[in-house]
Amino acid sequence: MYKRLNLFVTLLFFLAACTPQAEVTPTAEAATEVAPGGIVVEDQSVFWLELRETRFGFGLVIPCWWQVDGMPAEGNVSTMTLSNFDDAFFKEYSKDGDWIGGVPPQGVMSMTITAAVADPSLSDADAYLSYVDPATTEVVASQSQNFGTNAYTVLTLKNKQNPNLAALSVYVTRLAPDTILVFNSYPPETIVSSDFAAILSSYARTESIPVTFPSYAPQPALGDLICPF
């Protein structure tokens, strides 16, 4: 795992090994539909893939060129990482295991998704905070937000040890009564991007629930990444 992702996950208080444990299903070949007036419009959903996490069974859609490091098969805390760049891109723009200049190139995005055992009697916010060290972290805001049919608790966090760091947000929902699912991003501000909105909207808690494909194309790929079809 890249150094800057390790640091970021540590900052968010969830640190877990990543091994491939997910299935990615290509969409069908590019389809078209005819809009009124005879104008042919490409089906933008072709640029998204369905991903089913094999341990927990939840589903998402991701841009078809994104890279996946899956969740480990065991543990009370399990993390997967989704990135819009690969090892070759990181090697080109990094030095000694970190981005050149300490800042990722424009357009870099990565999402971590963490499943963690939680007390069913706790709220989503309190369940997340049970994993947080109150000596280092302060919750400065908490609100509910919907993406499609999915409801999330959005927590805005500040680092007490380094108050000059910008606040970051995590999105928390229930995977099961005794398990929370936490979404966060790197760089932190990319959590408000259209790609992440599509992922959060697409989330399907169980295998029996279909994922939701967005009607718009994802942001352009970085480097030489292409879709696997």
SERO-4910 file (N, C-alpha, C, O; in steps of 0.05 Angstrom, whole numbers):
BEGIN
 pado doro    nc1    nc2    nc3   cac1   cac2   cac3    cc1    cc2    cc3    oc1    oc2    oc3
  Met    A     17    -24      0      0      0      0     18     25      0     38     25     13
  Tyr    A     10     45    -15     26     69    -17     28     83     10     10     82     27
  Lys    A     51     97     13     56    111     39     34    131     45     25    133     67
  Arg    A     26    147     25      7    168     31    -20    157     38    -35    170     53
  Leu    A    -27    133     29    -52    120     37    -50    109     65    -69    111     80
  Asn    A    -27     97     72    -23     88     99    -26    111    119    -40    108    140
  Leu    A    -14    133    113    -16    156    131    -45    166    133    -54    173    155
  Phe    A    -59    166    111    -86    176    111   -105    157    127   -121    166    143
  Val    A   -102    131    123   -119    112    137   -112    114    167   -130    111    184
  Thr    A    -87    117    174    -80    120    202    -93    144    214   -103    143    237
  Leu    A    -93    166    199   -106    190    209   -135    186    215   -146    198    233
  Leu    A   -148    168    199   -176    163    203   -181    140    222   -204    132    226
  Phe    A   -160    130    235   -162    112    258   -171     83    250   -178     67    267
  Phe    A   -170     77    224   -175     50    215   -151     41    200   -145     52    178
  Leu    A   -136     22    209   -112     12    196   -115    -18    192   -117    -33    212
  Ala    A   -116    -28    167   -120    -56    162   -105    -64    137   -101    -48    120
  Ala    A    -97    -89    136    -84   -100    112   -104   -101     89   -128   -106     94
  Cys    A    -94    -98     65   -111    -99     41   -103   -123     23    -80   -124     14
  Thr    A   -122   -141     19   -117   -163      0   -141   -164    -18   -164   -159     -9
  Pro    A   -138   -172    -44   -161   -171    -62   -183   -190    -54   -178   -214    -52
  Gln    A   -206   -180    -48   -229   -195    -39   -255   -184    -51   -275   -182    -37
  Ala    A   -255   -177    -76   -278   -165    -88   -281   -175   -117   -261   -181   -130
  Glu    A   -305   -175   -126   -311   -183   -153   -320   -158   -169   -338   -144   -160
  Val    A   -308   -154   -192   -316   -131   -209   -329   -142   -234   -317   -158   -248
  Thr    A   -353   -133   -239   -368   -143   -262   -370   -122   -283   -382   -101   -279
  Pro    A   -359   -127   -307   -361   -107   -329   -390   -103   -337   -406   -121   -336
  Thr    A   -396    -78   -344   -422    -73   -355   -423    -84   -383   -403    -93   -394
  Ala    A   -447    -83   -395   -450    -92   -423   -435    -73   -441   -428    -51   -433
  Glu    A   -431    -81   -466   -418    -64   -485   -434    -38   -489   -458    -37   -483
  Ala    A   -421    -18   -498   -433      9   -500   -459      7   -515   -461     -4   -537
  Ala    A   -480     18   -503   -506     18   -516   -513     47   -523   -502     66   -513
  Thr    A   -532     50   -541   -542     76   -548   -572     77   -546   -585     56   -547
  Glu    A   -582    101   -543   -611    104   -543   -618    128   -560   -601    147   -563
  Val    A   -641    128   -572   -649    150   -589   -666    169   -574   -688    162   -565
  Ala    A   -657    193   -572   -672    214   -558   -692    226   -577   -690    223   -602
  Pro    A   -712    241   -567   -731    255   -585   -716    272   -606   -697    285   -599
  Gly    A   -725    271   -630   -713    285   -652   -693    268   -667   -680    277   -686
  Gly    A   -690    242   -658   -672    224   -672   -643    227   -665   -626    216   -679
  Ile    A   -636    241   -643   -608    245   -635   -599    220   -619   -612    212   -600
  Val    A   -577    209   -628   -566    185   -614   -549    194   -590   -531    210   -593
  Val    A   -556    183   -566   -542    189   -542   -529    164   -531   -542    144   -527
  Glu    A   -503    165   -525   -489    142   -514   -498    138   -485   -504    156   -470
  Asp    A   -500    112   -478   -507    104   -451   -482    107   -433   -464     92   -435
  Gln    A   -483    127   -416   -459    134   -399   -453    112   -378   -431    111   -368
  Ser    A   -473     94   -372   -468     74   -352   -447     54   -361   -437     39   -344
  Val    A   -440     53   -387   -419     34   -396   -392     40   -383   -375     22   -382
  Phe    A   -388     64   -373   -362     72   -362   -360     65   -332   -341     71   -319
  Trp    A   -381     51   -322   -381     43   -293   -382     13   -292   -394      0   -308
  Leu    A   -369      2   -271   -370    -27   -266   -383    -32   -239   -381    -17   -220
  Glu    A   -397    -54   -238   -408    -63   -212   -387    -79   -197   -374    -96   -208
  Leu    A   -383    -72   -171   -365    -85   -154   -380    -97   -131   -395    -83   -117
  Arg    A   -377   -123   -126   -389   -137   -103   -367   -146    -85   -350   -162    -92
  Glu    A   -368   -137    -60   -349   -145    -40   -355   -173    -31   -378   -179    -23
  Thr    A   -336   -191    -33   -342   -220    -30   -347   -228     -1   -361   -248      4
  Arg    A   -335   -214     18   -338   -222     46   -366   -214     57   -380   -229     70
  Phe    A   -373   -189     52   -398   -178     63   -421   -177     44   -444   -176     52
  Gly    A   -415   -177     18   -436   -179     -2   -448   -152    -11   -466   -152    -27
  Phe    A   -437   -130      0   -448   -104     -9   -438    -98    -37   -418   -108    -46
  Gly    A   -452    -80    -51   -445    -74    -78   -442    -44    -82   -453    -28    -67
  Leu    A   -426    -37   -102   -421     -9   -110   -417     -8   -140   -413    -29   -153
  Val    A   -417     16   -151   -406     19   -178   -382     37   -176   -380     55   -159
  Ile    A   -362     31   -193   -338     47   -194   -331     53   -223   -339     38   -241
  Pro    A   -317     75   -229   -307     80   -256   -292     56   -266   -276     44   -250
  Cys    A   -295     48   -291   -285     22   -300   -255     20   -300   -245     -3   -302
  Trp    A   -240     42   -298   -211     40   -298   -199     42   -270   -175     41   -266
  Trp    A   -216     45   -249   -206     48   -222   -194     21   -213   -201      0   -222
  Gln    A   -174     24   -194   -160      1   -183   -173     -7   -156   -182     11   -141
  Val    A   -172    -33   -150   -186    -42   -125   -166    -59   -109   -154    -78   -119
  Asp    A   -162    -51    -83   -149    -68    -63   -171    -77    -44   -182    -60    -29
  Gly    A   -177   -103    -43   -201   -112    -29   -197   -115      1   -175   -112     12
  Met    A   -219   -122     15   -218   -126     43   -206   -153     51   -209   -172     35
  Pro    A   -192   -155     73   -183   -181     83   -207   -198     91   -229   -188     96
  Ala    A   -202   -224     92   -224   -243     96   -232   -245    126   -253   -256    132
  Glu    A   -216   -234    144   -221   -236    173   -216   -209    186   -204   -191    175
  Gly    A   -225   -207    211   -219   -184    227   -244   -167    233   -263   -166    217
  Asn    A   -244   -154    256   -266   -137    264   -267   -111    249   -287    -97    248
  Val    A   -244   -103    237   -242    -79    221   -229    -87    194   -207    -98    194
  Ser    A   -243    -82    173   -233    -90    146   -236    -67    127   -257    -54    126
  Thr    A   -214    -61    112   -214    -38     95   -208    -45     66   -190    -61     61
  Met    A   -223    -33     47   -216    -35     19   -209     -8      9   -219     12     19
  Thr    A   -193     -7    -12   -185     19    -24   -191     19    -53   -184      0    -67
  Leu    A   -203     41    -63   -209     45    -91   -194     69   -100   -194     90    -86
  Ser    A   -179     67   -122   -162     89   -131   -165     94   -161   -170     75   -176
  Asn    A   -163    119   -170   -164    125   -198   -137    127   -211   -133    139   -232
  Phe    A   -117    114   -198    -90    113   -210    -78     86   -202    -88     73   -184
  Asp    A    -57     78   -216    -44     52   -211    -15     56   -201     -6     79   -197
  Asp    A     -1     34   -198     26     35   -188     45     50   -207     62     65   -198
  Ala    A     40     47   -233     57     61   -252     55     91   -250     74    106   -251
  Phe    A     30    101   -246     25    129   -243     38    140   -217     51    161   -217
  Phe    A     35    124   -195     47    133   -170     77    134   -172     90    152   -162
  Lys    A     89    114   -185    118    113   -188    128    137   -203    149    148   -196
  Glu    A    113    146   -224    122    168   -240    121    194   -225    138    212   -229
  Tyr    A    102    197   -206     98    223   -193    106    222   -163     97    239   -148
  Ser    A    121    203   -155    129    200   -127    159    197   -124    173    192   -143
  Lys    A    168    201    -99    196    197    -92    198    188    -64    186    200    -46
  Asp    A    213    167    -59    216    155    -32    190    149    -19    186    152      5
  Gly    A    171    139    -35    146    129    -24    124    150    -19    104    144     -7
  Asp    A    129    175    -28    109    196    -25    107    213    -50    126    213    -66
  Trp    A     85    227    -53     83    244    -76    105    265    -77    113    275    -56
  Ile    A    115    272   -100    135    293   -103    123    319    -93    102    328   -101
  Gly    A    137    332    -74    128    357    -63    107    352    -41     97    371    -29
  Gly    A    101    326    -35     82    320    -14     53    324    -21     35    321     -4
  Val    A     47    331    -46     20    336    -55     14    319    -80     31    319    -98
  Pro    A     -8    305    -81    -14    289   -104    -20    306   -129    -29    329   -126
  Pro    A    -15    296   -153    -22    310   -177    -52    317   -179    -68    303   -166
  Gln    A    -58    337   -194    -86    345   -198   -102    321   -209    -93    307   -228
  Gly    A   -125    316   -197   -142    295   -207   -140    269   -192   -157    251   -196
  Val    A   -120    265   -175   -117    240   -160   -140    237   -140   -147    256   -125
  Met    A   -151    213   -139   -173    207   -120   -170    179   -110   -162    161   -125
  Ser    A   -175    175    -85   -176    148    -73   -197    148    -51   -200    167    -36
  Met    A   -212    126    -50   -232    123    -29   -226     98    -13   -220     77    -24
  Thr    A   -227    100     13   -226     77     31   -254     71     42   -268     90     49
  Ile    A   -261     46     42   -286     37     53   -280     16     75   -268     -4     69
  Thr    A   -289     22     99   -282      6    122   -307     -6    135   -326      9    141
  Ala    A   -307    -32    138   -328    -46    154   -317    -51    182   -295    -62    185
  Ala    A   -333    -43    202   -324    -46    229   -347    -56    247   -369    -46    245
  Val    A   -341    -76    264   -361    -86    283   -369    -63    302   -352    -48    311
  Ala    A   -395    -61    307   -405    -39    323   -429    -49    340   -444    -67    333
  Asp    A   -432    -36    363   -454    -42    381   -481    -34    367   -483    -10    360
  Pro    A   -500    -52    364   -525    -45    350   -541    -23    365   -557     -9    353
  Ser    A   -536    -20    391   -551      0    406   -541     28    402   -554     47    410
  Leu    A   -517     31    390   -505     57    386   -515     70    360   -522     55    341
  Ser    A   -516     96    359   -521    110    334   -497    105    316   -476     97    324
  Asp    A   -501    111    290   -479    108    271   -455    126    279   -432    117    278
  Ala    A   -461    150    288   -440    169    296   -425    158    321   -400    158    321
  Asp    A   -439    149    341   -426    138    365   -411    113    359   -390    108    371
  Ala    A   -422     96    341   -408     72    333   -381     79    321   -361     66    327
  Tyr    A   -380     98    303   -355    107    291   -336    118    313   -313    112    313
  Leu    A   -347    135    330   -330    148    350   -319    128    370   -299    135    384
  Ser    A   -331    104    372   -319     84    390   -292     75    381   -277     63    396
  Tyr    A   -285     80    356   -259     73    345   -240     97    345   -217     94    336
  Val    A   -248    120    354   -233    144    352   -221    152    379   -234    149    400
  Asp    A   -196    161    379   -183    170    403   -192    199    408   -184    217    393
  Pro    A   -208    204    429   -217    232    434   -195    251    441   -199    275    440
  Ala    A   -171    241    448   -149    259    454   -137    271    429   -123    291    430
  Thr    A   -142    258    406   -130    268    381   -150    278    361   -143    292    342
  Thr    A   -176    272    366   -196    279    346   -220    292    358   -230    284    379
  Glu    A   -230    312    344   -254    326    353   -275    326    331   -269    331    307
  Val    A   -300    320    338   -321    321    319   -333    349    320   -344    358    340
  Val    A   -331    364    298   -340    392    298   -367    395    285   -379    416    287
  Ala    A   -377    374    271   -404    375    259   -413    347    253   -397    329    248
  Ser    A   -439    343    255   -452    318    248   -479    324    235   -495    339    246
  Gln    A   -484    311    213   -509    315    199   -516    291    183   -499    274    178
  Ser    A   -541    289    174   -550    267    157   -551    277    128   -558    301    123
  Gln    A   -544    260    110   -545    267     81   -552    243     65   -542    221     70
  Asn    A   -569    247     45   -578    225     28   -563    227      1   -559    249    -10
  Phe    A   -556    204     -9   -546    201    -36   -563    180    -50   -561    156    -43
  Gly    A   -579    188    -69   -599    170    -80   -618    161    -57   -629    178    -43
  Thr    A   -621    135    -54   -638    124    -33   -622    118     -8   -634    107     11
  Asn    A   -596    124     -7   -579    117     15   -576    140     35   -571    163     26
  Ala    A   -579    135     60   -576    155     81   -549    151     95   -542    128    102
  Tyr    A   -535    173     99   -509    172    113   -508    192    135   -521    213    134
  Thr    A   -493    185    156   -485    204    177   -458    216    169   -439    201    166
  Val    A   -457    242    165   -433    255    157   -420    269    181   -432    287    193
  Leu    A   -396    260    188   -381    271    210   -358    288    200   -342    278    183
  Thr    A   -355    312    210   -333    329    203   -313    329    227   -321    335    249
  Leu    A   -288    321    221   -268    316    242   -245    336    240   -237    344    218
  Lys    A   -235    344    263   -211    360    265   -190    345    282   -196    331    301
  Asn    A   -165    349    274   -142    337    288   -134    355    311   -124    378    306
  Lys    A   -137    347    335   -130    363    358   -100    368    360    -91    389    370
  Gln    A    -84    348    352    -55    351    354    -43    369    333    -22    380    337
  Asn    A    -58    372    311    -49    391    290    -73    406    280    -84    400    259
  Pro    A    -82    426    295   -106    441    287   -103    456    261   -124    466    251
  Asn    A    -79    459    251    -76    473    225    -85    455    201    -89    465    179
  Leu    A    -87    429    206    -97    412    185   -126    418    179   -141    424    197
  Ala    A   -133    416    153   -161    421    146   -179    399    157   -170    376    160
  Ala    A   -203    406    163   -223    386    172   -228    366    150   -226    373    126
  Leu    A   -235    342    158   -242    322    138   -269    310    145   -278    311    168
  Ser    A   -282    298    126   -308    286    130   -308    256    125   -294    246    107
  Val    A   -323    241    141   -327    213    137   -357    208    135   -373    222    148
  Tyr    A   -365    189    118   -393    182    114   -398    155    125   -385    135    118
  Val    A   -417    153    144   -422    128    159   -450    118    153   -469    134    154
  Thr    A   -453     92    148   -479     80    145   -477     52    157   -456     42    164
  Arg    A   -500     38    159   -501     11    170   -499     -9    147   -514     -8    128
  Leu    A   -481    -28    151   -480    -51    133   -498    -73    144   -511    -88    129
  Ala    A   -498    -75    171   -516    -94    185   -520    -82    213   -506    -63    220
  Pro    A   -539    -92    228   -544    -81    255   -518    -79    272   -515    -61    288
  Asp    A   -500    -98    268   -476    -99    284   -451    -90    269   -429    -96    278
  Thr    A   -454    -77    246   -431    -70    230   -436    -43    217   -457    -38    204
  Ile    A   -417    -25    219   -419      1    205   -400      0    180   -381    -16    179
  Leu    A   -407     17    161   -390     20    137   -382     49    135   -400     67    136
  Val    A   -357     55    134   -346     82    134   -332     88    108   -314     74     99
  Phe    A   -341    110     95   -329    119     70   -313    145     75   -323    163     88
  Asn    A   -289    146     65   -273    171     66   -256    172     41   -254    153     26
  Ser    A   -242    195     38   -228    199     12   -201    211     17   -195    222     38
  Tyr    A   -185    209     -4   -158    222     -5   -155    233    -33   -159    219    -53
  Pro    A   -147    258    -36   -146    279    -15   -174    283     -3   -194    278    -16
  Pro    A   -176    293     22   -202    295     35   -223    310     20   -247    303     22
  Glu    A   -215    331      6   -235    348     -7   -248    334    -31   -269    343    -40
  Thr    A   -237    312    -41   -249    298    -64   -274    283    -56   -288    272    -74
  Ile    A   -281    282    -30   -305    268    -22   -330    281    -34   -351    268    -36
  Val    A   -328    306    -43   -351    320    -54   -351    318    -85   -367    331    -98
  Ser    A   -334    302    -97   -333    299   -126   -356    284   -136   -370    269   -122
  Ser    A   -361    286   -162   -384    272   -175   -379    242   -175   -398    227   -174
  Asp    A   -354    233   -177   -348    205   -177   -356    193   -150   -368    171   -148
  Phe    A   -349    206   -128   -356    196   -102   -386    197    -97   -397    180    -83
  Ala    A   -399    218   -107   -428    219   -104   -441    195   -118   -460    184   -108
  Ala    A   -430    187   -141   -441    164   -155   -437    139   -139   -455    122   -137
  Ile    A   -413    136   -127   -407    112   -111   -426    111    -87   -437     90    -81
  Leu    A   -429    133    -73   -446    134    -49   -475    129    -57   -490    116    -41
  Ser    A   -484    138    -79   -511    134    -89   -516    105    -97   -538     95    -95
  Ser    A   -495     92   -107   -498     65   -118   -498     44    -97   -507     21   -103
  Tyr    A   -490     50    -73   -486     30    -52   -511     12    -48   -533     23    -45
  Ala    A   -507    -14    -49   -528    -34    -44   -519    -51    -20   -499    -65    -22
  Arg    A   -534    -51      1   -525    -63     26   -523    -94     25   -505   -105     38
  Thr    A   -540   -107     10   -540   -136      8   -539   -145    -21   -543   -129    -39
  Glu    A   -533   -170    -25   -531   -181    -52   -558   -181    -66   -559   -181    -91
  Ser    A   -580   -181    -51   -606   -181    -63   -615   -153    -73   -635   -151    -88
  Ile    A   -600   -133    -66   -607   -105    -75   -589    -98    -98   -564   -100    -96
  Pro    A   -600    -89   -120   -583    -81   -143   -569    -54   -138   -580    -37   -124
  Val    A   -546    -52   -149   -532    -26   -148   -546     -6   -167   -560    -15   -185
  Thr    A   -541     19   -163   -552     40   -180   -531     52   -197   -511     63   -187
  Phe    A   -534     51   -224   -515     62   -242   -521     91   -247   -544     98   -252
  Pro    A   -501    109   -247   -506    137   -253   -511    141   -283   -505    124   -299
  Ser    A   -523    164   -289   -530    170   -317   -508    187   -330   -511    195   -353
  Tyr    A   -487    193   -315   -465    210   -326   -439    195   -326   -436    175   -311
  Ala    A   -420    203   -342   -394    190   -344   -376    199   -320   -379    221   -310
  Pro    A   -358    181   -311   -339    189   -291   -319    209   -301   -317    214   -325
  Gln    A   -303    220   -282   -282    238   -290   -260    222   -305   -257    198   -301
  Pro    A   -245    236   -322   -226    222   -340   -205    206   -324   -199    212   -301
  Ala    A   -196    185   -337   -176    168   -325   -149    182   -323   -143    201   -338
  Leu    A   -132    174   -304   -105    184   -301    -86    165   -313    -90    140   -313
  Gly    A    -64    175   -325    -44    158   -336    -55    141   -359    -70    151   -376
  Asp    A    -46    116   -361    -53     99   -383    -75     79   -376    -78     59   -390
  Leu    A    -90     84   -355   -111     65   -347   -133     64   -368   -141     85   -380
  Ile    A   -143     40   -373   -165     36   -392   -185     16   -380   -179      3   -360
  Cys    A   -209     15   -391   -229     -3   -381   -222    -32   -390   -210    -36   -412
  Pro    A   -230    -52   -375   -223    -80   -381   -243    -93   -401   -248   -116   -399
  Phe    A   -252    -77   -420   -270    -89   -441   -267    -72   -466   -281    -78   -486
***
